[in-house]
Amino acid sequence: MSSNPLTKIKVDENIILEGRPMTITGAINKTAILLGIVILVAYYAWNLCASGYSDKANLFLIGGLIAGLILAIVASFNPKSTPITAPAYAVCEGFIVGVISYAYGTAFNGIVQNAIGITIIALLSMLFLYRTKMIQATPTFRKVIFTSTVAIAIFYLAGFIGALLGHPMTVFNGGMTGIIISLVICTIAAFNFIMDFDFIEQSEKRMLPSYFEWYGGFALLVTLVWLYLEVLRLLAQLNSRD
């Protein structure tokens, strides 16, 4: 079970297998497809911004945020829908990633490439630690990461509500407090990979239906995008101090 609040589900022990069961290889392939969608849409959104259509790109950003949240909730409560909702969610995330990446990229030279590199290193590092059993998804580990992730989600919500009321969060303006908070969030996001890997592995062992390949890919995509955007924000804060 993933610790990500949007992808945390309780699998019915009496679920009926229809067709072939899911596999780790299948989940990896689905993740690659979803990531490919994000990259293509992000490239399109980036070019929109670069071509001067920032207003149109911002509309896509807002639409992506709203539709992405709705799709994520639907997918989390109905894993059987993920062959459709997961690709649609990837499109929404592509617009978000593209517009935000362009904004950071124009403000700080090379920040996007660095954020991508760090995200990939974090993913591979967590995979190594998981495969070597140096970090395992024990019940205690699950509780700590899930509780921390929920706390961060509440923190995000408070910031969003504050921005709507005209009081945007100023903690991420390059001060040491903001940098420490970003480091903590990045760390928690990276540890969510362990939960996602465990979910995919356990799903294969339990021979869950093949649509859980899409669900596993969806869970990984949520964590990947979350970590990437947080790394961008952390790097921006560090660069602003120079």
C-alpha positions in Angstrom: 0.0 0.0 0.0 1.4 3.4 -1.0 1.8 6.0 1.7 0.9 8.8 -0.6 -2.5 10.2 0.6 -3.8 10.4 -3.0 -2.8 6.8 -3.7 -3.5 5.1 -0.4 -6.0 2.3 -0.9 -7.2 -0.8 0.9 -7.2 -3.7 -1.5 -10.2 -6.1 -1.1 -8.8 -9.4 0.0 -11.6 -11.1 -2.0 -10.9 -9.3 -5.2 -11.6 -11.4 -8.3 -8.8 -11.8 -10.8 -10.0 -11.2 -14.3 -7.5 -12.0 -17.1 -3.8 -12.0 -16.4 -2.4 -10.7 -13.1 -0.2 -7.6 -12.8 3.6 -7.8 -13.0 6.4 -5.6 -11.9 7.6 -5.4 -15.6 4.1 -4.3 -16.6 4.1 -1.6 -13.9 7.5 -0.3 -15.1 6.2 -0.1 -18.6 3.1 1.8 -17.5 5.2 4.1 -15.5 7.4 4.8 -18.6 4.3 5.5 -20.7 2.9 8.0 -18.1 6.3 9.6 -17.8 6.5 9.9 -21.5 3.1 11.7 -21.6 4.3 14.1 -18.9 7.5 14.9 -20.8 5.7 15.5 -24.2 3.0 17.7 -22.6 5.5 19.6 -20.6 7.6 20.2 -23.7 4.4 21.7 -25.4 3.6 23.8 -22.4 7.2 25.1 -22.2 7.1 26.1 -25.9 3.8 27.9 -25.3 5.5 30.0 -22.6 8.6 30.5 -24.7 6.4 31.6 -27.7 4.8 34.4 -25.6 1.5 32.6 -24.9 1.9 32.8 -21.2 -1.8 33.6 -20.6 -2.8 30.4 -22.4 -0.2 28.4 -20.6 -1.3 29.7 -17.2 -4.9 28.6 -18.0 -3.6 25.2 -18.8 -1.7 25.3 -15.5 -4.8 26.2 -13.5 -6.9 23.6 -15.4 -4.2 21.0 -14.8 -4.1 21.7 -11.1 -7.9 21.4 -10.8 -8.4 18.4 -13.2 -5.3 16.7 -11.8 -6.6 16.8 -8.3 -10.0 15.4 -9.3 -8.4 12.6 -11.4 -6.1 11.7 -8.6 -9.0 11.4 -6.2 -11.0 9.3 -8.6 -8.0 7.0 -9.3 -7.2 6.6 -5.6 -10.8 5.4 -4.8 -11.2 3.4 -8.0 -8.0 1.7 -9.2 -9.9 0.0 -11.9 -10.3 3.4 -13.6 -6.5 4.0 -13.8 -6.1 2.8 -17.4 -8.0 5.9 -18.3 -7.5 8.3 -15.3 -3.7 7.7 -15.0 -2.9 8.9 -18.6 -5.3 11.8 -18.2 -3.6 12.7 -14.9 -0.3 12.5 -16.7 -1.5 15.1 -19.2 -2.5 17.5 -16.4 0.8 17.0 -14.7 2.6 17.7 -18.0 1.1 21.2 -18.1 1.9 21.8 -14.5 5.5 20.7 -14.9 6.0 22.5 -18.2 4.8 25.9 -17.0 6.5 25.8 -13.6 9.7 24.5 -15.1 9.7 27.4 -17.6 9.2 29.9 -14.8 12.1 28.6 -12.8 14.3 28.0 -15.9 14.0 31.6 -17.0 14.8 32.9 -13.5 17.7 30.6 -12.8 20.0 29.2 -15.5 20.4 25.4 -15.5 18.0 24.8 -12.6 15.7 22.6 -14.5 18.5 20.2 -15.6 19.8 20.1 -12.1 16.4 19.3 -10.7 15.9 16.5 -13.2 19.3 15.0 -12.4 18.7 15.1 -8.6 15.2 13.6 -9.0 16.6 10.7 -11.1 19.4 10.2 -8.6 16.9 10.1 -5.7 14.8 7.6 -7.6 17.7 5.3 -8.3 19.1 5.6 -4.8 15.8 4.7 -3.2 15.4 1.7 -5.6 18.9 0.5 -4.6 18.2 0.9 -0.9 14.9 -1.0 -1.4 16.3 -3.8 -3.5 19.2 -4.3 -1.1 16.8 -4.2 1.8 18.7 -1.4 3.5 15.4 0.3 3.8 12.2 -1.8 4.2 8.6 -0.8 4.3 8.0 -1.9 7.8 4.7 -1.0 9.6 6.6 1.7 11.6 8.2 3.1 8.5 4.8 3.2 6.8 3.2 5.0 9.6 5.9 7.6 9.9 6.0 8.4 6.2 2.3 8.4 5.8 1.8 10.8 8.8 4.6 13.0 7.5 3.1 13.1 4.0 -0.4 14.0 5.4 1.2 16.8 7.5 2.9 18.2 4.4 -0.4 18.0 2.5 -2.1 20.0 5.3 0.9 22.5 5.1 0.3 22.9 1.3 -3.5 23.4 1.9 -2.8 26.1 4.5 -0.5 27.9 2.0 -3.1 27.6 -0.8 -5.9 29.0 1.4 -3.6 31.8 2.6 -2.7 32.7 -1.0 -6.4 32.9 -1.9 -7.0 35.2 1.0 -4.2 37.5 0.0 -1.6 36.2 2.4 0.8 34.1 0.4 3.3 32.0 2.2 6.7 33.8 2.5 8.7 31.1 4.2 10.2 29.9 0.8 11.9 33.2 0.0 15.4 32.0 0.4 15.7 32.1 4.1 17.3 29.2 6.1 13.9 28.2 7.5 12.4 27.7 4.0 15.5 25.8 2.9 15.3 23.4 5.8 11.5 22.9 5.2 12.2 22.2 1.6 14.9 19.7 2.5 12.6 17.9 4.8 9.8 17.8 2.2 12.2 16.5 -0.4 13.4 13.8 2.0 9.8 12.6 2.8 8.9 12.7 -1.0 12.0 10.5 -1.7 11.0 8.0 1.0 7.6 7.7 -0.7 9.4 5.8 -3.5 10.0 3.0 -1.0 6.3 2.7 -0.4 5.5 2.8 -4.1 8.1 0.1 -4.8 6.7 -2.1 -2.0 3.1 -1.6 -3.3 4.1 -2.8 -6.8 6.1 -5.8 -5.5 3.4 -6.9 -3.1 0.7 -6.4 -5.8 2.5 -8.8 -8.0 2.9 -11.4 -5.2 -0.8 -11.2 -4.5 -1.6 -11.6 -8.2 -3.8 -8.5 -8.3 -5.6 -7.7 -11.6 -3.5 -6.2 -14.5 -5.0 -2.7 -14.1 -3.0 -2.4 -10.9 0.0 -1.9 -13.2 -1.5 1.4 -14.2 -2.2 2.1 -10.5 1.4 1.4 -9.6 2.6 3.6 -12.4 0.2 6.4 -11.2 1.6 6.1 -7.7 5.2 6.4 -8.9 4.3 9.4 -11.1 2.7 11.2 -8.2 5.9 10.9 -6.2 8.2 11.7 -9.1 6.4 14.9 -10.0 6.1 15.9 -6.3 9.8 15.4 -5.7 10.8 17.2 -8.9 8.8 20.3 -8.1 10.1 20.4 -4.6 13.7 20.0 -5.7 13.1 22.9 -8.1 11.8 25.1 -5.2 14.8 24.1 -3.1 17.3 24.9 -5.8 15.6 28.2 -6.4 15.9 29.1 -2.8 19.6 28.2 -2.8 20.3 30.1 -5.9 18.5 33.2 -4.6 21.0 33.3 -1.7 24.0 33.6 -4.1 
